[in-house]
Amino acid sequence: MRLPLMIYRVAERSMEPSIMEGSYVIVNCWPLRMRRDDVVVAKDPYGRIIVKRVKRVKDGKLFLVGDNARRSIDSRRFGWVDMERAFGKVIAVV
């Protein structure tokens, strides 16, 4: 069973200036529909936990990108991510 909320500390600069490195995000973990422009916490194919923006949704997969393209390792490098690898949507930055 998943808890409804999770707090995650952002350890990278890939979402700056929207979400600064060192910020905390509150994530809604209950099953949600992922849509374009949602910010999500997910596990990338390398096993790292990442915070990225949904650029596209197609056939149960997400194309995830960082707002700071110069600092982001995202779907432009590792490809589409299965939706099941997303923990949930970011609902607040603190």
N, C-alpha and C positions, 0 to 999 in steps of 0.2 A: 504494500500500500504506500502510495506517495503522500507526502504532506502537501497541503495546499500552497504553501509559500516557502521560498528558499531565499537566503541572502547570499550573495556572491560578491567577492572583492575582485574588481577588474585589475588584472595584472599586466595589461599591455596598452599601447597607445593607438591601437587600430581603429578605435571609435571616436577619437578626438576630432573636433571639439565637442561633439554631442555628449560623450561620456569620457571623463578624464581618467587617466591611469590612477589607481589608488582609490577611486570611488567605489561605493557599494551599490549594488542593484538589488531590488526586490523582484523576485520572479514568481509569477503565477504558474504553478506546476500541474494544475489539473488539466485534463485533456481539453485542448483548445484548437480551434481552427487557425492555422498559420496563414497569414496573408502578406502580400507585398508591403514593404516598409515596416513590418513588425521588427522589433529588436528581440533577439532570442539568445538564450544560453544553450549551447550544444556541445557535443563531443565531436571533434573533427576526426578524419580518418587516421590521424597519427596518435589519437587517444588523448589529446589536449582538450581542456575545457575552454571554450571560446565564447565571446560575446560578439555577435554580428547582426547585420540588418538583412532581412529577407529581400532579395532582389526579384526572385521568381519562385513560383511553386508549380510543380508539374509531376503528375503521376506518383504522388507520395514522396517526392524528393524536393529538397530546398536548395536554391542557389544563394549562398550567403556571402556578403561582402562587408568589409569594414568601411566606415565613413572616411577614414584616413588612408586612401589607397596606397600611398607611398610606404606606410608602416604595416600594412595588413597582409597577412598570409591567409587567404580565403579561397572561396570556390574558383576564383580565377586561376589558382594554382593547383588545388586538390580536387576540383570538380564538385559535382552534386553530392549532397548529404541526405541520407535517408531521414525522413521526418521523425522516426523513432529515436534518433540520436539527439533530438532537441528536448531539453529538460522543461522548457516553458518560455513564456513571454515576459520580457522586462516590463514591469508596470510602474516602477519608480526608481529614481536615482537619488542616493543620499550621500 
